[in-house]
Amino acid sequence: MYRLDPELPGWAVRVLAMLSEGARQEPDYADDCKRLAHAKRCGEVGFT
């Protein structure tokens, strides 16, 4: 299971959030985002 380091600098967290948001807007990644959201709801992944 992957987790972000809790001591990750705020700027790095923001960069990752922006990358995630950008991926959600790309049709090629829409299915991946749906599967990830499902896995998060089911507790299959350890990051938010």
A tleap script that builds the chain and sets N, CA, C and O, in Angstrom:
source leaprc.protein.ff14SB
mol = sequence {
  NMET TYR ARG LEU ASP PRO GLU LEU PRO GLY
  TRP ALA VAL ARG VAL LEU ALA MET LEU SER
  GLU GLY ALA ARG GLN GLU PRO ASP TYR ALA
  ASP ASP CYS LYS ARG LEU ALA HIE ALA LYS
  ARG CYS GLY GLU VAL GLY PHE CTHR
}
set mol.1.N position { 0.845 -1.166 0.000 }
set mol.1.CA position { 0.000 0.000 0.000 }
set mol.1.C position { 0.900 1.241 0.000 }
set mol.1.O position { 1.900 1.290 0.716 }
set mol.2.N position { 0.543 2.222 -0.793 }
set mol.2.CA position { 1.322 3.453 -0.895 }
set mol.2.C position { 0.677 4.549 -0.057 }
set mol.2.O position { -0.546 4.667 0.014 }
set mol.3.N position { 1.521 5.334 0.564 }
set mol.3.CA position { 1.057 6.486 1.333 }
set mol.3.C position { 2.035 7.628 1.109 }
set mol.3.O position { 3.226 7.411 0.888 }
set mol.4.N position { 1.515 8.842 1.170 }
set mol.4.CA position { 2.387 10.011 1.102 }
set mol.4.C position { 3.026 10.220 2.458 }
set mol.4.O position { 2.409 9.971 3.494 }
set mol.5.N position { 4.248 10.672 2.447 }
set mol.5.CA position { 4.950 10.990 3.685 }
set mol.5.C position { 4.202 12.129 4.383 }
set mol.5.O position { 3.970 13.173 3.773 }
set mol.6.N position { 3.827 11.950 5.637 }
set mol.6.CA position { 3.094 13.012 6.331 }
set mol.6.C position { 3.906 14.298 6.480 }
set mol.6.O position { 3.343 15.355 6.765 }
set mol.7.N position { 5.209 14.218 6.292 }
set mol.7.CA position { 6.055 15.411 6.391 }
set mol.7.C position { 6.345 16.024 5.018 }
set mol.7.O position { 7.218 16.882 4.888 }
set mol.8.N position { 5.613 15.583 4.005 }
set mol.8.CA position { 5.774 16.125 2.660 }
set mol.8.C position { 5.481 17.623 2.692 }
set mol.8.O position { 4.481 18.039 3.277 }
set mol.9.N position { 6.333 18.439 2.075 }
set mol.9.CA position { 6.092 19.894 2.091 }
set mol.9.C position { 4.760 20.252 1.427 }
set mol.9.O position { 4.302 19.580 0.503 }
set mol.10.N position { 4.165 21.311 1.920 }
set mol.10.CA position { 2.876 21.751 1.385 }
set mol.10.C position { 2.889 21.976 -0.121 }
set mol.10.O position { 1.915 21.655 -0.802 }
set mol.11.N position { 3.982 22.523 -0.647 }
set mol.11.CA position { 4.052 22.783 -2.086 }
set mol.11.C position { 3.986 21.469 -2.862 }
set mol.11.O position { 3.389 21.424 -3.938 }
set mol.12.N position { 4.581 20.411 -2.344 }
set mol.12.CA position { 4.570 19.125 -3.038 }
set mol.12.C position { 3.166 18.515 -3.019 }
set mol.12.O position { 2.729 17.917 -4.002 }
set mol.13.N position { 2.471 18.669 -1.906 }
set mol.13.CA position { 1.092 18.180 -1.812 }
set mol.13.C position { 0.220 18.915 -2.836 }
set mol.13.O position { -0.620 18.303 -3.496 }
set mol.14.N position { 0.424 20.219 -2.962 }
set mol.14.CA position { -0.363 21.003 -3.920 }
set mol.14.C position { -0.065 20.586 -5.356 }
set mol.14.O position { -0.975 20.508 -6.181 }
set mol.15.N position { 1.201 20.318 -5.658 }
set mol.15.CA position { 1.568 19.856 -7.009 }
set mol.15.C position { 0.874 18.530 -7.312 }
set mol.15.O position { 0.315 18.355 -8.394 }
set mol.16.N position { 0.908 17.612 -6.376 }
set mol.16.CA position { 0.249 16.323 -6.589 }
set mol.16.C position { -1.262 16.493 -6.771 }
set mol.16.O position { -1.872 15.812 -7.596 }
set mol.17.N position { -1.856 17.393 -6.005 }
set mol.17.CA position { -3.292 17.652 -6.139 }
set mol.17.C position { -3.613 18.226 -7.515 }
set mol.17.O position { -4.614 17.851 -8.127 }
set mol.18.N position { -2.773 19.130 -8.001 }
set mol.18.CA position { -2.998 19.707 -9.334 }
set mol.18.C position { -2.844 18.652 -10.432 }
set mol.18.O position { -3.613 18.634 -11.394 }
set mol.19.N position { -1.859 17.783 -10.286 }
set mol.19.CA position { -1.680 16.708 -11.260 }
set mol.19.C position { -2.885 15.786 -11.276 }
set mol.19.O position { -3.350 15.370 -12.338 }
set mol.20.N position { -3.384 15.474 -10.097 }
set mol.20.CA position { -4.561 14.612 -9.990 }
set mol.20.C position { -5.775 15.271 -10.646 }
set mol.20.O position { -6.518 14.625 -11.386 }
set mol.21.N position { -5.966 16.548 -10.370 }
set mol.21.CA position { -7.098 17.278 -10.960 }
set mol.21.C position { -6.976 17.306 -12.481 }
set mol.21.O position { -7.958 17.094 -13.191 }
set mol.22.N position { -5.791 17.563 -12.967 }
set mol.22.CA position { -5.585 17.583 -14.419 }
set mol.22.C position { -5.883 16.236 -15.049 }
set mol.22.O position { -6.471 16.172 -16.129 }
set mol.23.N position { -5.487 15.172 -14.395 }
set mol.23.CA position { -5.740 13.824 -14.929 }
set mol.23.C position { -7.229 13.540 -14.985 }
set mol.23.O position { -7.701 12.893 -15.921 }
set mol.24.N position { -7.983 14.016 -13.989 }
set mol.24.CA position { -9.433 13.779 -13.979 }
set mol.24.C position { -10.110 14.432 -15.175 }
set mol.24.O position { -11.175 13.987 -15.602 }
set mol.25.N position { -9.512 15.467 -15.714 }
set mol.25.CA position { -10.125 16.189 -16.830 }
set mol.25.C position { -9.768 15.587 -18.186 }
set mol.25.O position { -10.330 15.994 -19.203 }
set mol.26.N position { -8.859 14.644 -18.221 }
set mol.26.CA position { -8.442 14.005 -19.469 }
set mol.26.C position { -9.252 12.734 -19.707 }
set mol.26.O position { -9.274 11.842 -18.860 }
set mol.27.N position { -9.916 12.653 -20.856 }
set mol.27.CA position { -10.733 11.470 -21.144 }
set mol.27.C position { -9.958 10.153 -21.024 }
set mol.27.O position { -10.516 9.147 -20.585 }
set mol.28.N position { -8.693 10.154 -21.406 }
set mol.28.CA position { -7.905 8.918 -21.348 }
set mol.28.C position { -7.747 8.394 -19.928 }
set mol.28.O position { -7.520 7.200 -19.733 }
set mol.29.N position { -7.864 9.268 -18.937 }
set mol.29.CA position { -7.661 8.873 -17.547 }
set mol.29.C position { -8.962 8.746 -16.763 }
set mol.29.O position { -8.935 8.403 -15.581 }
set mol.30.N position { -10.092 9.013 -17.394 }
set mol.30.CA position { -11.376 9.000 -16.692 }
set mol.30.C position { -11.646 7.645 -16.039 }
set mol.30.O position { -12.072 7.597 -14.885 }
set mol.31.N position { -11.408 6.553 -16.751 }
set mol.31.CA position { -11.653 5.226 -16.184 }
set mol.31.C position { -10.732 4.955 -15.002 }
set mol.31.O position { -11.155 4.378 -14.000 }
set mol.32.N position { -9.465 5.373 -15.118 }
set mol.32.CA position { -8.528 5.184 -14.005 }
set mol.32.C position { -9.012 5.932 -12.764 }
set mol.32.O position { -8.953 5.403 -11.654 }
set mol.33.N position { -9.481 7.139 -12.951 }
set mol.33.CA position { -9.950 7.945 -11.827 }
set mol.33.C position { -11.174 7.303 -11.182 }
set mol.33.O position { -11.304 7.313 -9.958 }
set mol.34.N position { -12.067 6.748 -11.990 }
set mol.34.CA position { -13.249 6.077 -11.443 }
set mol.34.C position { -12.835 4.850 -10.627 }
set mol.34.O position { -13.372 4.614 -9.545 }
set mol.35.N position { -11.884 4.071 -11.142 }
set mol.35.CA position { -11.427 2.884 -10.409 }
set mol.35.C position { -10.742 3.282 -9.107 }
set mol.35.O position { -10.932 2.626 -8.083 }
set mol.36.N position { -9.948 4.348 -9.137 }
set mol.36.CA position { -9.274 4.809 -7.933 }
set mol.36.C position { -10.295 5.260 -6.896 }
set mol.36.O position { -10.165 4.928 -5.718 }
set mol.37.N position { -11.300 6.005 -7.314 }
set mol.37.CA position { -12.334 6.460 -6.382 }
set mol.37.C position { -13.042 5.264 -5.749 }
set mol.37.O position { -13.322 5.272 -4.550 }
set mol.38.N position { -13.326 4.256 -6.535 }
set mol.38.CA position { -13.969 3.049 -6.008 }
set mol.38.C position { -13.045 2.348 -5.004 }
set mol.38.O position { -13.496 1.919 -3.942 }
set mol.39.N position { -11.777 2.233 -5.333 }
set mol.39.CA position { -10.821 1.569 -4.451 }
set mol.39.C position { -10.697 2.329 -3.131 }
set mol.39.O position { -10.587 1.712 -2.072 }
set mol.40.N position { -10.713 3.655 -3.186 }
set mol.40.CA position { -10.621 4.454 -1.966 }
set mol.40.C position { -11.844 4.216 -1.079 }
set mol.40.O position { -11.716 4.085 0.139 }
set mol.41.N position { -13.035 4.159 -1.697 }
set mol.41.CA position { -14.253 3.909 -0.923 }
set mol.41.C position { -14.234 2.535 -0.283 }
set mol.41.O position { -14.779 2.342 0.803 }
set mol.42.N position { -13.613 1.585 -0.949 }
set mol.42.CA position { -13.569 0.206 -0.458 }
set mol.42.C position { -12.381 -0.036 0.464 }
set mol.42.O position { -12.210 -1.149 0.963 }
set mol.43.N position { -11.557 0.981 0.700 }
set mol.43.CA position { -10.419 0.837 1.591 }
set mol.43.C position { -9.266 0.046 0.988 }
set mol.43.O position { -8.436 -0.500 1.714 }
set mol.44.N position { -9.216 -0.015 -0.345 }
set mol.44.CA position { -8.168 -0.786 -1.004 }
set mol.44.C position { -6.880 -0.012 -1.178 }
set mol.44.O position { -5.844 -0.609 -1.470 }
set mol.45.N position { -6.912 1.291 -1.010 }
set mol.45.CA position { -5.708 2.104 -1.147 }
set mol.45.C position { -5.549 2.948 0.115 }
set mol.45.O position { -6.526 3.293 0.780 }
set mol.46.N position { -4.304 3.270 0.426 }
set mol.46.CA position { -4.040 3.969 1.680 }
set mol.46.C position { -3.708 5.429 1.539 }
set mol.46.O position { -2.997 5.980 2.380 }
set mol.47.N position { -4.202 6.077 0.497 }
set mol.47.CA position { -3.971 7.513 0.388 }
set mol.47.C position { -5.262 8.180 -0.001 }
set mol.47.O position { -6.187 7.522 -0.476 }
set mol.48.N position { -5.335 9.473 0.194 }
set mol.48.CA position { -6.554 10.219 -0.082 }
set mol.48.C position { -6.380 11.143 -1.233 }
set mol.48.O position { -7.315 11.853 -1.603 }
savepdb mol mol.pdb
quit
